[in-house]
Amino acid sequence: MAAIVTDQFRILNAGNFVDSVSNTSNSYYVFVGLPNPAAAGFGKATNWDTNTPNPRDSLNYTSFVSDNILFGKKVTSANAKRLARRIDWARGTKYEMYRHDYSIDNLSPITGSARLYDANYYAMNSEFKVYVCISNGSSGISTTGNASLDEPTFTDLEPSAAGVSGDGYVWKYLFTVSPSDIIKFDSTEYITLPSDWATTTNAQISAVRDNGNSDVNENQIKKVYIDNQGNGYSNGLGQEVNVIGDGTGAKVILDVVGGKITNTIVSSGGKNYTYGIVDLGSIGASASTKAKLIPIIPPSKGHGHDIYRELGADKVLVYARFDDSTKDFPSNTNFSQIGIVKNPTSIGSTNVFTENQFSALGAIKFTGTPTLGNIAPGDVIFQSVTGGTAKGYVASYDTETKVIKFFQDRSLFLNPTTYDSTDYVGVSTNSKVLNFTSSANVITSNSGFSGSIDTGFTGITTNPTGNKIISLATQFTNGVASREINKGSGDIIYIDNRPEISRNSRQKEDIKIILEF
């Protein structure tokens, strides 16, 4: 049995995701992780930077990703925006008119698209105003229409020509991209759409939206396309006829010259149409060739009433910024994975974590003057504890606060040759995941680091020089701090592997993730 998933399903899912982000019972976070992608181990590769592997869609792989999360930033409703494909207005370009009937059987005439959302039927001008093309001067005689010569700049509610060139274009203003969205979300590929189109009280948006509600103003149909002019119709200018179908109230004024229909102007748009046919009975009694006039049915109730459906918004852009404003985000580390996790839980609890950011790293604070050796992200630290050896990968070391942040990737505990569950000598002790503890306070590393845990330190701030209080962002007890979320908690819904990126205090990472539904 033949079946398809429709465009409207994808648009709906994009909207559902944005609504889920806005729901206060959910917590979505953009995270970065995997600071040592070229190390030997499960899920890693020595040639990671030159041949970055694709992530795997498996429970085992997402658990590995969770092992390696460094820190995350909460996604707010203001940082999850629906997108439309970016089409810029440029003088001399031909744009396709909006039509509800583009399909594999009726390709759009310029781009040859089998669906509306692949056609170039709208444009954004140089002032970031977005317009849908109601007419481009085309007909069954000239199917591709004209080149656009006049840039639309108006914000009128009704469709209008943009200038006086006579290029035949009629545009309908939809919205203007806000300055804040331009700064935060600007893209060469996509247009950021306003949030909450159906409910916002923004005066300009609500005016466009409400004007597009044909249930109220009965102006649904804006264009009747002349596919075939016909022949033998009664001559005359300004002849008004009805549009019949499953809606009511639409009328169109026709010009007939030499027996052919040469022009159509919608005089009343009506409402509730999903299809229509122009009733030419009053002027076509002697027609020798029947005309074909196609009433163009807007999306929803009318142009501008639902821009997500009108512009095919099946993508969402998720934005997060990481800087050095908090010790949750150490700047002296690397990362090579980016992702989104939904509803991680607070450490030691089943409650969903709700803070603005999290650290998924354990931390150890040292006393005295540790021997640094060549400590760097990816080094392995060790501590002899009851039951064996605690092991972890270094994520960062802060020389000012004397704090190591670390994570415990499964690569440290699997078979050291095959990095899987193959049996090996020493498995009974070496594969145990043991916690670092303040009761056995010496920490060493494979790169020469050695230091003693500051077991007398409990708190969240430190004053290493005596004149500057520094927040460590996580709570320490006897020199050791736990991660802020439970390992493996939450649903990882997006993973992106990237060549390794080195952070530093002079840079900020603006991460933009595009989710396509």
BAPA-903522 format. One record per residue (C-alpha): residue number from 1; x, y, z. Coordinates in steps of 0.5 Angstrom, whole numbers, always signed. Each point is the difference from the previous one (the first is absolute). Layout:
<pts>
n	xx	yy	zz
NUM	X	Y	Z
...
</pts>
This chain:
<pts>
n	xx	yy	zz
1	+0	+0	+0
2	+3	+7	-2
3	+0	+5	+5
4	+4	+7	+2
5	+2	+4	+6
6	-3	+7	-2
7	+3	+6	+0
8	-5	+2	+5
9	+2	-5	+5
10	+7	+2	+0
11	-2	+8	+1
12	-4	-3	+6
13	+5	-4	+3
14	+5	+7	+0
15	-6	+3	+3
16	+0	-5	+5
17	+7	+0	+2
18	+0	+8	+1
19	-6	-1	+5
20	+3	-5	+3
21	+6	+4	+2
22	-5	+6	+2
23	-3	-5	+5
24	+3	+1	+7
25	+0	-7	+2
26	+5	-2	-5
27	+8	+2	+0
28	+3	+0	-7
29	+8	+1	+0
30	+5	+1	-5
31	+6	-3	+2
32	+8	-1	-2
33	+4	-6	+1
34	+5	-5	-2
35	+7	+4	+2
36	+4	-6	-3
37	-2	-2	-6
38	+6	-3	-3
39	+2	-4	+6
40	-1	-8	+0
41	-6	-2	+2
42	-8	-2	-1
43	-3	+5	-5
44	+7	+4	-2
45	+4	+0	-5
46	+8	+2	-1
47	-2	+4	-7
48	-6	+3	+3
49	+2	+7	-2
50	+1	-2	-7
51	-5	-5	-1
52	-6	+2	+5
53	-4	-7	+1
54	-8	+1	+0
55	-3	-1	+6
56	-4	-7	+1
57	-7	+0	+2
58	+0	-5	+5
59	-1	-1	+8
60	+7	-2	+1
61	+3	+6	-4
62	-5	+5	+3
63	+3	-3	+7
64	+7	+2	-2
65	-2	+7	-2
66	-3	+1	+7
67	+7	-3	+3
68	+3	+6	-4
69	-4	+6	+1
70	+3	+6	+3
71	-5	+5	+2
72	-7	+3	-3
73	-4	+6	-1
74	-7	+0	+1
75	-4	+1	-6
76	-6	+6	+1
77	-6	+1	-5
78	+4	+6	-2
79	+6	-4	-3
80	-5	-5	-4
81	-2	+3	-6
82	-4	-3	-6
83	+3	+1	-7
84	-1	+1	-7
85	+4	-1	-6
86	+4	+7	-1
87	-2	+3	-7
88	+3	+7	-1
89	-4	+5	-5
90	+5	+2	-5
91	-2	+5	-6
92	-1	-4	-7
93	-1	-7	+4
94	-6	-4	-2
95	-4	-2	+6
96	-6	-5	+0
97	-7	+2	+2
98	-3	-4	+6
99	-4	-6	-2
100	-4	-5	+4
101	+1	-5	-6
102	+7	-1	-1
103	+1	-8	-1
104	+4	-5	-4
105	-6	+1	-5
106	+1	+7	+0
107	+7	+3	+1
108	+2	+7	+2
109	+2	+3	-6
110	+6	+3	+2
111	+4	-5	+5
112	-4	-6	-3
113	-2	-1	+7
114	-5	-6	+2
115	-2	+3	+6
116	-2	+8	+2
117	+6	+0	+6
118	+5	-1	-6
119	-2	+5	-4
120	+2	+8	+0
121	-7	+3	+2
122	+3	+5	+5
123	+5	+4	+2
124	+4	+4	+5
125	+2	+7	-2
126	+6	+4	+2
127	-4	+3	+6
128	-1	-7	+3
129	-8	+0	-2
130	-3	-6	-3
131	-5	+0	-5
132	-4	-6	-4
133	-1	+1	-7
134	-7	+0	-2
135	+1	+1	-8
136	+6	+1	-4
137	-3	+2	-7
138	-1	-8	-2
139	-5	-3	-4
140	-1	-6	-4
141	+3	+4	-5
142	+6	+2	+4
143	+1	-5	+5
144	+6	+2	+3
145	-2	+7	+1
146	+4	+7	+0
147	+7	+2	+3
148	-2	+4	+7
149	+3	+7	-1
150	-3	+3	+6
151	+2	-2	+7
152	-6	+0	+5
153	+1	+4	+6
154	-7	+2	+2
155	-4	-3	+6
156	-7	+1	-2
157	-5	-6	+2
158	-2	-1	-7
159	+4	-3	-6
160	+3	+6	-4
161	+5	+1	-6
162	+6	+2	+3
163	+2	+6	-5
164	-2	+3	-7
165	+4	-4	-5
166	-6	-4	-2
167	+4	-7	+1
168	-7	-3	+2
169	+2	-2	+7
170	-5	+0	+6
171	+3	-1	+7
172	-3	-2	+7
173	+4	+3	+6
174	+1	-5	+5
175	+5	+2	+6
176	+6	+4	+1
177	+6	-4	+3
178	+1	+3	+7
179	+7	+3	+1
180	+2	-5	+6
181	-2	-6	-5
182	+5	+3	-5
183	+6	+1	+5
184	-1	-7	+3
185	-3	-4	-5
186	+2	+3	-7
187	+2	-6	-5
188	+1	+0	-7
189	-5	-6	-1
190	-6	+2	+4
191	-4	+5	+2
192	-2	+0	+8
193	-8	+1	+1
194	-3	+3	+6
195	-2	-4	+6
196	-7	-1	+2
197	-3	+2	-7
198	-7	-2	+2
199	+0	+3	+7
200	+4	+6	+0
201	-2	+7	+2
202	+5	+4	-4
203	-4	+5	-4
204	+3	-1	-7
205	+0	-8	+0
206	-7	+0	+3
207	-3	+5	-5
208	+3	-5	-6
209	-2	-6	+3
210	-7	+3	+2
211	-1	+3	-7
212	+1	-8	-3
213	-5	-2	+4
214	-6	-1	-5
215	-5	-3	+5
216	+0	+8	+2
217	+1	+4	-6
218	-2	-5	-6
219	+7	+2	-4
220	+3	-7	-1
221	+1	-1	-7
222	+5	+6	-3
223	+1	-3	-7
224	-3	-3	-6
225	+5	-3	-5
226	-2	+0	-7
227	+3	-7	-2
228	-4	+0	-7
229	-3	+7	-3
230	-5	-4	-4
231	-4	+3	-6
232	-7	+2	-2
233	-2	+3	+7
234	-4	+7	+0
235	+5	+6	+0
236	+0	+5	+5
237	+4	+3	+6
238	-2	-1	+7
239	-5	-6	+0
240	-1	-3	+7
241	-1	-7	+1
242	+0	-5	+5
243	+5	-5	+3
244	-4	-6	+2
245	+3	-6	+3
246	+0	-2	+8
247	+0	+7	+2
248	-4	+6	+0
249	+0	+7	-2
250	+6	+1	-5
251	-1	+4	-6
252	+5	+2	-6
253	+0	+5	-5
254	+2	-2	-7
255	+2	+4	-6
256	-2	-3	-7
257	+3	+2	-6
258	-1	-3	-7
259	-3	-6	+3
260	+5	-1	+5
261	+1	+1	+7
262	+6	+5	+1
263	+0	+2	+7
264	-3	-2	+7
265	-1	+4	+6
266	-3	-3	+7
267	-5	+4	+2
268	-2	-4	+6
269	+4	-6	+3
270	-5	-3	+4
271	+1	-6	+5
272	+1	-7	+1
273	+2	-2	-7
274	+5	-6	-1
275	-2	+0	-7
276	-3	+4	-5
277	-3	+1	-7
278	-2	+7	-3
279	-7	+0	-3
280	+1	+2	-7
281	-7	-2	-2
282	-3	+8	+0
283	+6	+1	-6
284	+1	-6	-3
285	-6	-2	-3
286	+3	+0	-7
287	+7	-2	+2
288	+4	-4	-5
289	+6	-2	+4
290	-1	+0	+8
291	+4	+4	+4
292	+4	-3	+6
293	+0	+5	+6
294	+3	-3	+6
295	-2	+3	+7
296	+7	+0	+4
297	-2	-2	+7
298	+4	+3	+6
299	+3	-5	+6
300	-5	+0	+6
301	-5	+5	+0
302	+4	+5	-4
303	+7	+3	-2
304	+3	+2	+7
305	-4	-3	+4
306	+5	-6	+1
307	+7	+1	-2
308	+3	-6	+2
309	-5	-4	-5
310	+1	+5	-5
311	+7	+0	+0
312	+1	-7	+1
313	+4	+1	+7
314	+2	-8	+1
315	+7	+2	+3
316	+2	+3	+7
317	+6	+4	+2
318	+2	-1	+7
319	+5	+5	+3
320	+5	+0	+6
321	+6	+4	+2
322	+6	-2	+4
323	+5	+5	+3
324	+5	+0	+6
325	-5	+3	+4
326	-1	-6	+5
327	+5	-5	+2
328	-6	-5	-2
329	+3	+1	-7
330	+8	+0	+0
331	+3	+3	-5
332	+7	-4	+0
333	-3	-6	-3
334	-2	-3	-7
335	-7	-3	-3
336	-2	-4	-6
337	-7	-2	+1
338	-6	+5	+1
339	-7	-3	+1
340	-6	+2	+4
341	-3	-4	+6
342	-7	+0	+2
343	-2	+0	+8
344	+7	-3	+3
345	-1	-1	+8
346	+3	+4	+6
347	+6	-4	+3
348	-3	-5	+5
349	-7	+1	-2
350	-5	-2	-5
351	-2	+8	-1
352	+1	+3	-6
353	+6	+5	+0
354	-3	+7	-1
355	+6	+5	+1
356	+2	+4	-6
357	+7	-4	-1
358	+3	-6	+2
359	+7	-3	+1
360	+0	-8	-1
361	+7	+0	+3
362	+3	-2	+6
363	+5	+4	+3
364	+6	+0	+5
365	+3	+6	+4
366	+7	-1	+2
367	+4	+3	+5
368	+7	+3	+0
369	+4	+0	-6
370	-2	-6	-5
371	+6	-3	-4
372	-4	+2	-7
373	+4	-5	-5
374	-3	+1	-7
375	-7	+0	+3
376	-5	+1	-6
377	-7	-2	-2
378	+0	-7	-1
379	+5	-2	+5
380	-2	-6	+5
381	+0	+1	+7
382	+1	-5	+5
383	-2	-1	+8
384	+1	-6	+4
385	-6	-2	+3
386	-4	-5	+4
387	-1	-6	-5
388	+5	+3	-5
389	+2	+6	-4
390	-5	+6	-2
391	+2	+2	-7
392	-3	+6	-4
393	+2	+4	-6
394	+2	+8	+1
395	-5	+5	-3
396	+4	+6	+3
397	+5	+2	+5
398	-1	+7	+3
399	+7	+3	+3
400	-3	+5	+3
401	-5	-4	+4
402	+4	-6	+0
403	-7	-4	-2
404	+1	-6	-5
405	-7	-2	-3
406	-1	-7	-3
407	-4	-5	-3
408	+0	-7	+0
409	-1	-3	-7
410	-1	-7	-1
411	+6	-1	-4
412	+4	+0	+7
413	-4	-6	+2
414	-1	-5	-6
415	+5	-5	-3
416	+6	+5	-1
417	+2	-3	-7
418	-7	-1	-3
419	-4	+5	+4
420	-6	-4	+0
421	-3	-6	+5
422	+6	-5	-2
423	+3	-3	+6
424	+7	+2	+2
425	+5	-1	+6
426	-2	+4	+6
427	-7	+1	-2
428	-2	-1	+7
429	+3	+6	+3
430	+2	+5	-6
431	-7	+0	-3
432	-4	+2	+6
433	-2	+8	+0
434	+2	+2	+7
435	-1	+7	+2
436	+6	+5	+2
437	+0	+1	+8
438	+3	+5	+5
439	+2	-5	+4
440	+6	-2	-4
441	+2	+6	-2
442	+6	-1	-5
443	-2	+1	-8
444	+5	-2	-5
445	-1	+1	-8
446	+4	-4	-6
447	+3	+7	-2
448	+4	+1	+7
449	-6	+4	+4
450	+0	-1	+7
451	-4	+3	+6
452	-3	-1	+7
453	-7	+2	+0
454	-2	+6	+4
455	-4	-4	+5
456	-2	+6	+5
457	-3	+3	-6
458	-8	+0	+0
459	-4	+5	-4
460	-1	+4	-6
461	+4	+6	+0
462	+8	+0	+1
463	+5	+6	+1
464	+6	-2	-2
465	+4	+6	+0
466	-4	+3	+6
467	-3	+6	-4
468	-4	-3	-5
469	-6	-5	+1
470	-1	-5	-5
471	-6	-4	-1
472	+1	-7	-2
473	-7	-1	-2
474	-1	-7	+3
475	+0	-2	+7
476	+6	-3	+3
477	+0	-5	+6
478	+7	-1	+3
479	+4	+2	-6
480	-5	-4	-5
481	-6	+2	-4
482	-5	-5	-4
483	-3	+2	-7
484	-6	+3	+0
485	-4	-4	-4
486	-1	-8	+1
487	+4	-4	-5
488	-4	-3	-6
489	-6	+4	+2
490	-5	+4	-5
491	-1	-2	-7
492	+6	+2	-5
493	-4	+2	-6
494	+5	+3	-4
495	+8	-1	-1
496	+5	+3	-5
497	+7	-2	-1
498	+5	+6	-1
499	+7	+0	-1
500	+3	+2	+7
501	-1	+7	+2
502	+5	+3	+5
503	-3	+5	+5
504	+3	+6	+3
505	-2	+6	+4
506	+0	+5	-6
507	-5	-3	-4
508	-8	-2	+1
509	-3	-6	-4
510	-7	+2	-3
511	-3	-7	-1
512	-5	+0	-5
513	-4	-7	-2
514	-5	-1	-5
515	-5	-5	+1
516	-4	-3	-6
517	-6	-3	+1
</pts>
